[in-house]
Structure formats: structure tokens, C-alpha cells
Amino acid sequence: MRFDPDQYNHLKRMAAARKCTPSDVLREIIKQHLEGIEALSESHHRIARLAEYTQAAVDTLLREEHPEHRQLVIDETNRRMERYHGA
């Protein structure tokens, strides 16, 4: 693995502060990164599931309790999607 001089010096300083080798620091950084990606993926999955549940629940309530407002809510959702997400 190659590093630019600034990166390598930073890595050596981190290793010296921890009283270990640069390789040990790299292994720990890689481990933390991979664990972080896994946790982030699980979190995104949980948020997506919660969003879908909420949307289904609201749609059910609108269809059953307030059908006259359902199209208004859909239109407003589409307007906000275009404004805030460009889609």
C-alpha cells in the first residue's frame, strides 16, 4: 500500500501515540470502517422499513377515514418531491 508523505507521517504519529505499528493502526481503521458500513446499512434498512410502514398506515387511514383528502395529500407529496428532491 502506498501513501503520500503527509498521510504516512500522520499514520506514523498515530502509531507512536498508541505505541503500536502503523500496520496495527491501519488494521484498526479498516475494522472500524467495515463495522461502520455494516451498522449504517442496518440503520438505513430500519429507516426505510419505518418509512414504508408509516406511509402504508397513513394511506390506510386516509382511504378509510378521510378519502376526500387523499388526492390532496398525494398532490402535495408530489409537489414536495419535485421541490426538495428534484424528482
Secondary structure, 3 states (H helix, E strand, C coil): CCCCHHHHHHHHHHHHHHCCCHHHHHHHHHHHHHHHHHHHHHHHHHHHHHHHHHHHHHHHHHHHHCHHHHHHHHHHHHHHHHHHHCC
